[in-house]
Amino acid sequence: MAGVRNFRDVGGLPTVDGRRVRHGVLFRSGHLAHATAEDTAFLSSLGLHTVFDFRNAADQRLEGPDVALPGVRNVNLPLSDPADGAEFWKMVRDGDLEQLRSILADGKGADRMITSYRLTVKERTAEHARVLRSLVEDSVPALMHCAAGKDRAGLSVAVTLLAVGVERDAIFDDYLKSNAKHRRYKVRRSGSSASAYSPEVMELLSPLFDARAEYLSAAFETVEETWGGVDPYLEQALGLTPEDRERLRERLLD
């Protein structure tokens, strides 16, 4: 698509018991605010029931609202942005090299991302529970997106895939597809001088815009450390009963 980044069908991923995610039932992408008329026609052809938008108000002010898709329910569930905070994003867009070094150098950028993934798993159980409950009840086919379609959507898709028993390696493989050049979020910095996009600046910013296995690993480790495993996490934190999980599998798997 011309105006929507990082779109893909999650179909085809294998489960631990030999099944696969059905094509055409679960999609993920970056925001839909800049979708062209052709993009909108394509999205409308998917037969979507629900679009889950995990952006916050600041994202929506910056990028705009999603395009309207007739007959499709739009559910806005703001999740924590790894670079949350107006001041931080202002620094990312406008900061000079010294300012960027102060907040991102020496591993601080990656540490920020890891911390965010851990906190999202621990603190956003109500939002993830609502997503899974909606999928169990009626919200398929569904599209999940945030701004870049990498972190908040990536984690929400990963939780969904865990719930239906997708192989862990396959979840990582899907998550890491967000690194493909044509999928990546376009970094926008103020000023058009070469220094605004110098190699060092882009290297400092890269942890914020990369999908890194260590980020998703941190989220999964948090599930193990906090709840003792995926099954108690799904049942205790997200309220998903074994019957719910079976219903979800019926909806999402071949």
Buried (B, 14 or more C-beta within 10 A) or exposed (E): BEBBBBBBBBBEBBBEEEBBBBEEBBBBBBBBBBBEEEBBEBBBEBEBBBBBBBBBEBBBEBBEBBBEBEEBBBBBBBBBBBBBEEEBBEBBBEBEBEBBBEBBBEEBBBEBBBBBBBBBBBEBBEBBBBBBBBBBEEBBBBBBBBBBBBBBBBBBBBBBBBBBBBBBEBBBEBBBBBBEEEBBBEBEBEEEEEEBBEEEBEEBBBBBBBBBEEBBBBBBBBBEEBBEEBBEBBBEBBBBEEEBBEBBBEBBBE
